[in-house]
Amino acid sequence: MIVSVGQANSDQAAEARSMSWKESHRSCCSSDFIELHAAEHQRIYLQTKQKQGGRIYLLIEKALVGAVSVNDNLIEDPLCLS
């Protein structure tokens, strides 16, 4: 199921983006830098994307699988949780 991110599930989106971002950057960034990208940082990032006209979507099966933002016809910020 694909769901739009709003106030009710913004915490879930921020946590998912944080986990995915940290994992994807672990091999090339310092641990201090990685930890800066906690859920609160990601929540602000996603809110900024939405204020700029982006729409955020989550893919949920039995659990959250991934997320993506869409701005006009541009797909941005894909993430996949395994």
CORQUI-V220393 format. One record per backbone hydrogen bond with DSSP energy under -0.5 kcal/mol. NH is the residue of the N-H (numbers start at 0). CO is the residue of the C=O. If there is no record, write none. Layout:
((NH	CO) (NH	CO))
This chain:
((2	0) (2	57) (4	55) (5	3) (8	5) (9	5) (9	6) (12	8) (13	9) (14	10) (15	11) (16	12) (17	13) (18	14) (19	15) (20	16) (21	17) (22	18) (23	19) (24	20) (25	21) (27	24) (28	24) (33	29) (34	30) (35	31) (35	32) (36	33) (37	34) (41	37) (42	38) (43	39) (44	40) (45	41) (46	42) (47	43) (48	44) (49	45) (50	46) (51	47) (52	49) (53	48) (54	69) (56	67) (57	2) (58	65) (59	0) (59	57) (60	62) (64	58) (65	58) (66	78) (67	56) (68	75) (69	54) (70	73) (73	70) (74	72) (75	68) (75	73) (78	66) (80	64) (81	79))
